[in-house]
């Protein structure tokens, strides 16, 4: 039987996040909306409204309207937030692109979304210039700071905003956002979101309603970025933009600016646990940290809670995807000594989840592992310039997440592995996360990742890559023995243990398993 969340409230249907956001910008006036730690600048709701509206007027004069795409390659700042709002007021689609990509990769994204304008930070200008050479249509570049031959952000701020109005006939068919999937396998796809969809997702997440300050570390090209900004805006909150998003910089920011809630991936929190002099930082302001984006072991969750948050129960896991409408499940206020603390939570309203057998496709029951599939009232409007594959969205409307997991008798969902990362030893399926969780029981293991070493007869030999604490005497034999004591014969670390100073990661903190497999081939 599928797990079904409660029905979506009827008053969520047909609403516009853009119009609601404009109302809130006007209502909150002189309250502080953004704090940019790097510059010390405070932006009020009114100042963001005025800048965004002027930008919208200028964009409309440049031909931007409904279904026009405006891309951006820029870091979080008052300018980036105001510019994105300006795109929406003008009626366009905001299309943030990963600014860590090389010119060829950026070009691939641009060829997919086909923007008329690109707004970029000056440090990314050369990448943009190279990526659009001989592109085949005219693209206007706007820079954050003045460069002689281009329009700059400041050039957009002198328009008459006295008669600006926003016309949205049908929020369900008015597209506002196109975010690229992570692209760790294959070509990134641009997930298209409607105005109504953004409204439903933002309003439903009510656990932050009691907070006044939110920390924003998600880059613009993550779907959690506009979600966080819109949620803060609708609640009258202040968004804190940290100067540095590394572990030390964020600890300083939390200590000094006192945010209360935060949506983040787990990798930077794991790094925080290894910082020297942790007692010098004050994280007591933080009341709610929502973890998503990549897997976190239960051992790491406990370690972060103890080391970073003084044993306070502030960590909550979430699970979802951009295609299914962002978060599908999240865990809220589960006591740390309950088994459900290791779950990714229960199904949210408007969402249904089922588990299917990896081989037969048969629906599974409680504690039977298989592929996670979802039906969603927040489902994306489709990909830009690409059809959906029937292997992803089946004929019954189930979206196949590409993840393995199971649920328990109380309806809590447990994520166990990416299906493509599941190993097979002589026909036996092995989840890398099961073995990683065992390695994390050793106090000297900071990070671990398991990949399969190809073997002609056996299939995959589980192989560990481990980052251990500095000066630790931990050996390969010790870790192999720990795993062997806790698993069946097929799951032993036959490929051994490789110690590294750090694990290879993407620019947004996800472990690059493909790079680890390349290391195995070289050896």
Secondary structure as GFF3:
##gff-version 3
##sequence-region A 1 523
A	DSSP	beta_strand	3	4	.	.	.	ID=ss1
A	DSSP	three_ten_helix	10	12	.	.	.	ID=ss2
A	DSSP	alpha_helix	17	28	.	.	.	ID=ss3
A	DSSP	beta_strand	32	36	.	.	.	ID=ss4
A	DSSP	beta_strand	41	44	.	.	.	ID=ss5
A	DSSP	alpha_helix	45	61	.	.	.	ID=ss6
A	DSSP	beta_strand	69	73	.	.	.	ID=ss7
A	DSSP	alpha_helix	78	90	.	.	.	ID=ss8
A	DSSP	beta_strand	93	96	.	.	.	ID=ss9
A	DSSP	alpha_helix	103	113	.	.	.	ID=ss10
A	DSSP	beta_strand	117	120	.	.	.	ID=ss11
A	DSSP	three_ten_helix	122	124	.	.	.	ID=ss12
A	DSSP	alpha_helix	125	131	.	.	.	ID=ss13
A	DSSP	beta_strand	140	143	.	.	.	ID=ss14
A	DSSP	beta_strand	151	152	.	.	.	ID=ss15
A	DSSP	three_ten_helix	153	156	.	.	.	ID=ss16
A	DSSP	beta_strand	175	180	.	.	.	ID=ss17
A	DSSP	beta_strand	190	194	.	.	.	ID=ss18
A	DSSP	alpha_helix	195	204	.	.	.	ID=ss19
A	DSSP	beta_strand	213	216	.	.	.	ID=ss20
A	DSSP	alpha_helix	223	235	.	.	.	ID=ss21
A	DSSP	beta_strand	238	241	.	.	.	ID=ss22
A	DSSP	alpha_helix	247	257	.	.	.	ID=ss23
A	DSSP	beta_strand	261	264	.	.	.	ID=ss24
A	DSSP	alpha_helix	267	272	.	.	.	ID=ss25
A	DSSP	three_ten_helix	278	280	.	.	.	ID=ss26
A	DSSP	beta_strand	288	291	.	.	.	ID=ss27
A	DSSP	alpha_helix	298	307	.	.	.	ID=ss28
A	DSSP	beta_strand	315	321	.	.	.	ID=ss29
A	DSSP	beta_strand	326	330	.	.	.	ID=ss30
A	DSSP	three_ten_helix	339	342	.	.	.	ID=ss31
A	DSSP	beta_strand	346	347	.	.	.	ID=ss32
A	DSSP	beta_strand	351	356	.	.	.	ID=ss33
A	DSSP	beta_strand	370	376	.	.	.	ID=ss34
A	DSSP	beta_strand	382	383	.	.	.	ID=ss35
A	DSSP	beta_strand	399	407	.	.	.	ID=ss36
A	DSSP	beta_strand	413	418	.	.	.	ID=ss37
A	DSSP	three_ten_helix	419	421	.	.	.	ID=ss38
A	DSSP	beta_strand	423	425	.	.	.	ID=ss39
A	DSSP	beta_strand	428	430	.	.	.	ID=ss40
A	DSSP	alpha_helix	432	439	.	.	.	ID=ss41
A	DSSP	beta_strand	445	455	.	.	.	ID=ss42
A	DSSP	beta_strand	459	468	.	.	.	ID=ss43
A	DSSP	alpha_helix	476	486	.	.	.	ID=ss44
A	DSSP	three_ten_helix	489	491	.	.	.	ID=ss45
A	DSSP	beta_strand	497	499	.	.	.	ID=ss46
A	DSSP	alpha_helix	513	522	.	.	.	ID=ss47
###
